[in-house]
């Protein structure tokens, strides 16, 4: 009898984990399609094929669902690792590589970033993760400014330009102007060089 109980508990745990995964994936899909602001618990339940009450069995509130969504999405789409370009000594090449990497990432993940930027002011659960992303991007910009400012104090214009260059909305405006990520990275690298 103990063996059967153990098997049943294991099956229940697997089923609960599968249900939780479906809820999180439904939330990710809805956030990309209609945005976090328009995503409701009812819509998540319908997309996941569960009842609303089932969602609350797995998550205490909407904020917890959104946090699980953010964690899951970032695991599947991790932010680029600055270490991949920070070892490049040539400042212009470091800048070009950083921007090319960021812009390619933005191109692959545009729907979610667009929705997150648009809805952040109205969705408190987005504010902390977006603040962390801004801090990450500021670190990249500051590293580029240091690399470009060897032997002198950085100009205000260089700092402002570098911070603007790494922003999603900057890439998005260049994408809307029909520039590929690589073309945009090259143009913005030249723009940054001109502000030195």
C-alpha positions in Angstrom: 0.0 0.0 0.0 2.9 2.4 0.8 4.3 1.9 -2.7 1.0 2.8 -4.3 0.7 6.0 -2.2 4.2 7.0 -3.1 3.4 6.4 -6.8 0.2 8.5 -6.5 2.0 11.3 -4.8 4.7 11.4 -7.5 2.0 11.4 -10.2 0.2 14.3 -8.5 3.4 16.3 -8.1 4.1 15.7 -11.8 0.6 16.8 -12.8 0.8 19.9 -10.6 4.1 20.8 -12.1 2.7 20.3 -15.6 -0.3 22.5 -14.7 1.9 25.2 -13.3 4.1 25.1 -16.5 1.0 25.5 -18.7 -0.2 28.5 -16.7 3.2 30.2 -16.9 3.5 29.5 -20.6 0.0 30.8 -21.3 0.9 33.9 -19.4 4.1 34.4 -21.5 2.1 33.9 -24.7 -0.5 36.4 -23.7 2.1 39.0 -22.5 3.7 38.8 -25.9 0.4 38.9 -27.9 -1.7 41.5 -25.9 0.7 42.7 -23.2 0.8 42.3 -19.5 -1.8 45.1 -18.9 -4.5 43.4 -20.9 -3.7 39.9 -19.6 -6.3 38.7 -17.1 -6.5 35.7 -14.9 -9.5 34.5 -16.9 -7.6 34.8 -20.2 -4.6 32.9 -18.7 -7.0 30.2 -17.4 -8.6 29.8 -20.8 -5.3 29.7 -22.6 -3.9 27.1 -20.1 -7.0 25.0 -20.2 -7.7 25.3 -16.5 -10.2 27.0 -14.2 -9.4 30.4 -12.6 -9.3 28.7 -9.2 -6.6 26.4 -10.4 -4.4 29.4 -11.1 -4.9 30.6 -7.5 -4.0 27.1 -6.2 -0.6 27.5 -7.8 0.0 31.3 -7.4 -1.3 33.5 -4.5 -2.1 36.5 -6.8 -1.6 38.0 -10.2 1.8 39.5 -9.2 3.1 36.0 -8.5 1.9 34.8 -11.9 3.6 37.7 -13.6 6.8 37.1 -11.6 6.8 33.5 -12.6 6.2 34.5 -16.2 9.2 37.0 -16.1 11.5 34.4 -14.6 10.4 31.7 -17.1 10.8 34.1 -20.1 14.2 35.3 -19.0 15.4 31.7 -18.5 14.4 31.1 -22.2 15.7 34.4 -23.4 18.6 35.4 -21.2 20.0 38.9 -21.6 23.3 39.0 -23.5 26.5 38.4 -21.4 28.7 41.5 -21.4 31.7 39.3 -20.9 31.4 38.3 -24.6 32.6 41.8 -25.6 34.3 43.3 -22.5 37.6 41.6 -23.4 37.8 43.4 -26.7 40.5 46.0 -26.4 39.6 48.2 -29.3 36.9 50.6 -28.0 35.1 51.0 -31.3 35.0 47.2 -32.0 33.9 46.6 -28.4 31.1 49.1 -28.9 30.1 47.7 -32.3 30.1 44.1 -30.9 28.1 45.1 -27.8 25.5 46.9 -29.9 25.3 44.2 -32.5 24.7 41.6 -29.8 22.1 43.7 -28.0 20.3 44.6 -31.3 20.2 41.0 -32.5 18.7 40.1 -29.1 16.1 42.8 -29.3 15.2 41.7 -32.8 14.6 38.1 -31.6 12.6 39.2 -28.5 10.9 42.4 -29.7 7.3 41.5 -28.9 7.9 40.9 -25.2 10.2 44.0 -24.8 7.7 46.2 -26.6 4.8 45.0 -24.4 6.9 45.3 -21.2 8.0 48.9 -22.0 4.5 49.9 -23.0 2.8 48.4 -20.0 5.4 49.0 -17.2 3.8 52.1 -15.8 0.4 50.3 -15.3 1.7 46.9 -14.1 3.5 47.1 -10.8 4.8 43.5 -11.2 6.8 44.7 -14.2 8.5 47.6 -12.4 11.2 45.8 -10.5 12.3 43.5 -13.3 12.4 46.5 -15.7 14.4 48.5 -13.2 16.9 45.6 -13.1 17.1 45.6 -16.9 17.7 49.3 -16.9 20.5 48.8 -14.4 22.0 46.0 -16.6 21.9 48.3 -19.7 23.4 51.2 -17.7 26.3 49.0 -16.8 26.9 48.2 -20.4 26.7 51.8 -21.4 29.1 52.8 -18.6 31.6 50.1 -19.6 31.5 51.4 -23.2 32.0 55.0 -22.0 35.0 53.9 -19.9 36.5 52.1 -22.9 36.0 55.1 -25.2 37.3 57.6 -22.6 40.8 56.2 -22.0 43.1 59.1 -21.0 40.4 61.6 -20.4 37.2 62.4 -18.7 34.1 61.4 -20.7 32.1 64.1 -22.3 28.5 64.5 -21.2 27.5 63.9 -24.8 29.3 60.6 -24.9 27.7 59.3 -21.8 24.2 60.4 -22.9 24.7 58.9 -26.3 26.0 55.5 -25.0 23.1 55.2 -22.6 20.7 56.0 -25.4 22.4 53.6 -27.7 21.8 50.5 -25.6 18.1 51.2 -25.0 15.4 49.0 -26.6 13.5 51.9 -27.9 16.6 53.2 -29.7 17.0 49.9 -31.5 13.2 49.8 -32.2 13.2 53.2 -33.9 16.1 52.0 -36.1 14.3 48.8 -36.9 11.2 50.7 -37.9 13.5 52.6 -40.3 14.2 49.3 -41.9 17.8 48.9 -40.6 19.0 45.4 -39.8 20.5 44.9 -36.3 24.0 45.0 -37.8 23.3 48.1 -39.9 21.9 49.8 -36.8 24.9 48.8 -34.7 27.3 50.2 -37.2 25.4 53.5 -37.5 25.1 53.9 -33.8 28.8 53.0 -33.3 29.7 55.9 -35.6 27.2 58.1 -33.8 28.9 57.3 -30.5 32.4 57.9 -32.0 31.3 61.4 -33.2 30.2 62.3 -29.6 33.6 61.5 -28.1 
